[in-house]
Amino acid sequence: MSSEHKHNHQETKKVINRMSRAIGHMESIKTMFEEGRDCSEILIQLSAVRSAINNVGKIVLQDHINNCVVDAVETGDKKILEDLNNAVDKFLK
């Protein structure tokens, strides 16, 4: 992960709140597993967390495009665009 640039994220609070909820949900799933709850219930809850994480990824991507990528295009910074392509490839795997 590159830390060369300080990024100004417009949706920081929204992302942090959603991540906190997902982390709490994961803790609940861990407890479900420890308690021997039904695997079907656990899989359904894991699916909900995966969906929540994907939605956080969409917010981060939109924020990045609307801020960092726009700046990169205006300044001709091709590295930001290359980094974005690599990140999207990894996110979508």
Secondary structure, 3 states (H helix, E strand, C coil): CCCCCCCCCCCHHHHHHHHHHHHHHHHHHHHHHHCCCCHHHHHHHHHHHHHHHHHHHHHHHHHHHHHHHHHHHHHCCHHHHHHHHHHHHHHHC
